[in-house]
């Protein structure tokens, strides 16, 4: 039986809609740019009260966001029962897919049409961007919109520096405004283990804290601040954040790093390493030789226990298991690892890493999950069902797609938002390199080296935010925005519609909403001081 969902925005006026001044181009500063947008020639005014009619769970959820926004503009808004002049109906339109929508605003009112709740939500986000700054008028328009890519992601590393739940929620809010649908939460690192695992309390007691932190850039400094730093998210907090994201149609992809970037775990349970320690949670940044021992069964028992708790917290399809920057120094000298190489008839330590990843993939598959790994998981042989995040350029993504594996493009040159975005001499400390808003906007996730068939394996792209030098949430926002908006347009809008000058013009108008949302964004692209 077909399910029909009606989302009815009933505009209850104390007076009827009034024609206003002609619509101008700046009335349509929507980002990311819709696939098809046809402006009308008029506007209408919404006076005093606005009522929203909604009956289904998704309708009421989306209506709540509209009510909240309109109230921020001093417009009274409420949900009302009964018929409405304006409808949104689910009609199983194949052209809209799971996330597309149609939005119409004219003298008769406003309609949003979508197949599923995500489409309703994205239509509402576009509507919010159409509402005038005083909350009183809306331009006439017809929009038909679907995303170009199914995976549109932003990442946040909380291992190097962590942030309060309140900010994690704001980060998710901002993502939702720009139609991102995946939040990659990087939860474990050498410098800190950030998720509560009840079976292994030392991860919270020991691994979540470091005794001090390097001052200045890790490549140059030997100075430390002498201040204990750390913390972790409880499982109740994680559940709260997951539910918060789901209301905004965002799936959280948790990352539990393995076999490298594991020093915080080794500091907690030294038997997990090849040497037995002693280990300590890292106090500086970089790549370390201390990794999980691939020769001990107890390592896999630990990781399976950890993942048992993780998969219960995150209902999404994916668990990210890292796989990057894992030196083989310890494995080369470890008798247990060498024994494993021989017993499994592996060629070398690279194949041992492949064994490690494939074993963990098989376990997660048994739990109904799929894995994502950084492109190093290609080395020694790719796990059968793995999705690859290509970060060391595009080569890993190209190779994976040619092997008919799904790929998420995350190449550093374009989408690493921890890079400087302007002249480093005038910017706060960053990891290095330079990636401007325009460079991020120029990125094309489907490499020309791929055939049309192979391009189908490119699921989308993701912006990565590594936080070695981002001590505060304000600095995270400064580094992420507006570059994340540029990337949002890359992964949502049709390739042939992208034009940086047009984007910049829309962003000039869109700044009003960025200020409303209290984003601590960098202002370089607006030719003003940061």
Rosetta blueprint (number, residue, H / E / L):
1 X L
2 X L
3 X L
4 X L
5 X L
6 X E
7 X E
8 X E
9 X L
10 X L
11 X L
12 X L
13 X L
14 X L
15 X L
16 X L
17 X L
18 X L
19 X E
20 X L
21 X L
22 X L
23 X L
24 X L
25 X H
26 X H
27 X H
28 X H
29 X L
30 X L
31 X L
32 X L
33 X L
34 X L
35 X L
36 X E
37 X E
38 X E
39 X E
40 X E
41 X E
42 X E
43 X E
44 X E
45 X E
46 X L
47 X L
48 X L
49 X L
50 X E
51 X E
52 X E
53 X E
54 X E
55 X L
56 X L
57 X H
58 X H
59 X H
60 X H
61 X H
62 X H
63 X H
64 X H
65 X H
66 X H
67 X H
68 X H
69 X H
70 X H
71 X H
72 X H
73 X L
74 X L
75 X L
76 X L
77 X E
78 X E
79 X E
80 X L
81 X L
82 X L
83 X L
84 X L
85 X L
86 X L
87 X L
88 X L
89 X E
90 X L
91 X L
92 X L
93 X L
94 X L
95 X L
96 X L
97 X L
98 X L
99 X L
100 X L
101 X E
102 X E
103 X E
104 X E
105 X E
106 X E
107 X L
108 X L
109 X E
110 X E
111 X E
112 X E
113 X E
114 X E
115 X L
116 X L
117 X H
118 X H
119 X H
120 X H
121 X H
122 X H
123 X H
124 X H
125 X H
126 X H
127 X H
128 X H
129 X H
130 X H
131 X L
132 X L
133 X L
134 X L
135 X L
136 X L
137 X E
138 X E
139 X E
140 X E
141 X E
142 X E
143 X E
144 X E
145 X E
146 X L
147 X L
148 X L
149 X L
150 X L
151 X E
152 X E
153 X E
154 X E
155 X E
156 X E
157 X E
158 X L
159 X L
160 X L
161 X L
162 X L
163 X L
164 X L
165 X H
166 X H
167 X H
168 X H
169 X H
170 X H
171 X H
172 X H
173 X H
174 X H
175 X H
176 X H
177 X H
178 X L
179 X L
180 X L
181 X L
182 X E
183 X E
184 X E
185 X E
186 X E
187 X L
188 X E
189 X E
190 X L
191 X L
192 X E
193 X E
194 X L
195 X E
196 X L
197 X L
198 X L
199 X L
200 X L
201 X L
202 X H
203 X H
204 X H
205 X H
206 X H
207 X H
208 X L
209 X E
210 X E
211 X L
212 X L
213 X L
214 X E
215 X L
216 X L
217 X L
218 X L
219 X L
220 X L
221 X L
222 X L
223 X L
224 X E
225 X L
226 X L
227 X L
228 X L
229 X E
230 X E
231 X L
232 X L
233 X E
234 X L
235 X H
236 X H
237 X H
238 X H
239 X H
240 X H
241 X H
242 X H
243 X H
244 X H
245 X H
246 X H
247 X H
248 X L
249 X L
250 X L
251 X E
252 X E
253 X E
254 X E
255 X E
256 X E
257 X E
258 X E
259 X L
260 X L
261 X L
262 X L
263 X H
264 X H
265 X H
266 X H
267 X H
268 X H
269 X L
270 X H
271 X H
272 X H
273 X E
274 X L
275 X L
276 X L
277 X L
278 X L
279 X L
280 X L
281 X L
282 X L
283 X L
284 X L
285 X L
286 X L
287 X L
288 X L
289 X L
290 X L
291 X L
292 X E
293 X L
294 X L
295 X L
296 X L
297 X H
298 X H
299 X H
300 X H
301 X H
302 X H
303 X H
304 X H
305 X H
306 X H
307 X H
308 X H
309 X H
310 X H
311 X H
312 X H
313 X H
314 X L
315 X L
316 X L
317 X L
318 X E
319 X E
320 X E
321 X E
322 X E
323 X L
324 X L
325 X L
326 X L
327 X L
328 X L
329 X H
330 X H
331 X H
332 X H
333 X H
334 X L
335 X H
336 X H
337 X H
338 X H
339 X H
340 X H
341 X H
342 X H
343 X H
344 X L
345 X L
346 X L
347 X L
348 X L
349 X H
350 X H
351 X H
352 X H
353 X H
354 X H
355 X H
356 X H
357 X H
358 X H
359 X H
360 X H
361 X H
362 X H
363 X H
364 X H
365 X H
366 X H
367 X L
368 X L
369 X L
370 X E
371 X E
372 X E
373 X E
374 X E
375 X H
376 X H
377 X H
378 X H
379 X L
380 X L
381 X L
382 X L
383 X L
384 X L
385 X L
386 X L
387 X E
388 X E
389 X E
390 X E
391 X L
392 X L
393 X L
394 X L
395 X H
396 X H
397 X H
398 X H
399 X H
400 X H
401 X H
402 X H
403 X L
404 X L
405 X L
406 X L
407 X E
408 X E
409 X E
410 X L
411 X L
412 X H
413 X H
414 X H
415 X H
416 X E
417 X L
418 X L
419 X L
420 X E
421 X L
422 X L
423 X L
424 X H
425 X H
426 X H
427 X L
428 X L
429 X L
430 X L
431 X L
432 X L
433 X L
434 X E
435 X L
436 X L
437 X H
438 X H
439 X H
440 X H
441 X H
442 X L
443 X L
444 X L
445 X L
446 X L
447 X L
448 X L
449 X L
450 X L
451 X L
452 X H
453 X H
454 X H
455 X H
456 X L
457 X L
458 X E
459 X E
460 X E
461 X E
462 X E
463 X E
464 X E
465 X L
466 X L
467 X L
468 X L
469 X L
470 X L
471 X L
472 X L
473 X H
474 X H
475 X H
476 X H
477 X H
478 X H
479 X H
480 X H
481 X L
482 X L
483 X H
484 X H
485 X H
486 X H
487 X H
488 X H
489 X H
490 X H
491 X H
492 X H
493 X L
494 X L
495 X H
496 X H
497 X H
498 X L
499 X L
500 X H
501 X H
502 X H
503 X H
504 X H
505 X H
506 X H
507 X H
508 X H
509 X H
510 X H
511 X H
512 X H
513 X H
514 X H
515 X H
516 X H
517 X L
518 X L
519 X L
520 X L
521 X L
522 X L
523 X L
524 X H
525 X H
526 X H
527 X L
528 X L
529 X L
530 X L
